[in-house]
C-alpha cells in the first residue's frame, strides 16, 4: 500500500482545512520560524490546539511532545498531500475580466500548477498575448488538451457557455475543473472529473447579512 | 421585538447555505417555476429534503404540506435576511487585475450593493475610469467613506498593504470588509467590522488534491 492510498482516508473536512495550514506554514517559513507547538499554531490560526493535533495526526502526525512541529517538514508533507508538487497543468477558458485576473495571478505558480494555454471564442481576444501565452481559438481546445495532457481547466466563461464547454472538456483527459462561470456544474455521467464550483457572490452575501444586521441593530 | 432580532438566532451554518438557496430560487424564477416542494429542491440542490425543511424553518418556514414553497416569496424573504435589499454601499480598494475583474462584475448589482468609489495609490491608475466611476487617490478614502456613509470595502490590494489599509478603514463607518488581499486580517480591537477573507487558492488546492490523487491511482 503506497502513501497516497493511505492518504485517501483523509476526510474532506480535513482536506478543506489543509490549505489554511499550508498558508500559515509558508508565512512561518518566510519569517524564519522553523518549529512551532500546536498551542502557538492554535493561537495564530484561531483553531483549538486539539483540533490541530487531530488534523495533523490524520496523515501521520509530525509533532513531538514538548518539542512541537518541524515547520518545513510539515509544509512539505502538506504540499505533497495537496498535490502542490505534482506538476499539474492547466488551461484558462474565457479571457474576460475574471480570466485576465487569473492569467496574471501568482496563485497557480505558488501551487506548482503550470498554465499552458488560454482560450476564448471572441476573434478580438484570440491572438492577444499575456506573458508568454497567446490566446487560442476555443475550437482548438480539445486537441490542445489531448496533446499536452492537461489536468485542470479553469472556466472563466459566461454562465450560458458552461454546459457546452463542459461537454467539450469531458472528451479530453481533463481531471479537474475550477469553475468560475456561476453555473453549478457537475461531472458528466461516466466521467471522472472533479469539479470545484466557485461562487464569489455567496461569500459577499454572507458578509451583507452581517453588515445589514449590524446596521439595523445600531439604528 | 422586530424581525431582524428574531433573525439573529439563525446559525452561521444556515447563513452560509442561504446564498445557495438564493441562487437556485433565482434560477427557478427565471424559468417561471413559481412553486417547488422540498423534495424537488432537494434533488436540484443535492441537499436532503429534511435539511432543507430544517434550514427554511429557521426563519419561519414558508412551506405548506403537500403544496410546497412559494418560490418568489421564499426568494424575497431570503434576499431580505441576507441584506440584499438593504441598499448597502461599497468601495473597491486596489484597481489591479482582481479589482478590475470586480469593478465590471454584476455580482454587486445582483445583490443590491452600490459600488460608489474606486481607490488606488498608483498615479497611473488614479484618474482612469470604469463605467461612470473614476479611480480616486487612496489618500482621499477616509473622507469619501465618511461623506458617503460607505458600508463595505472590497480589498483587492497586495498582501503587504492590507494592514495599513485596514487601519485607515477602521477610522471610517465601514462595517464590512470583503478581503481578497490574501492577508488574513481580523477586526481591530474596539471596532465592529465584519471581515470576510477570500482565499481563492484554498479552493484550487482542494481541487489539486483530488486531481493528483486520481492521477496517481490511475498510473
Interface residues (C-beta under 8 A of the other chain):
Chain A: X4 X5 X7 X8 X15 X16 X18 X19 X20 X22 X23 X81 X82 X83 X84 X86 X88 X97 X98 X100 X101 X104 X105 X107 X108 X110 X111 X113 X151 X152 X175 X176 X178 X184 X192 X194 X196 X198 X199 X200 X201 X202 X203 X204 X205 X206 X207 X208 X209 X210 X211 X212 X213 X214 X215 X216 X217
Chain B: X2 X4 X5 X7 X8 X15 X16 X18 X19 X20 X22 X23 X81 X82 X83 X84 X86 X88 X97 X98 X100 X101 X104 X105 X107 X108 X110 X111 X113 X151 X152 X175 X176 X177 X178 X184 X192 X194 X196 X198 X199 X200 X201 X202 X203 X204 X205 X206 X207 X208 X209 X210 X211 X212 X213 X214 X215 X216 X217
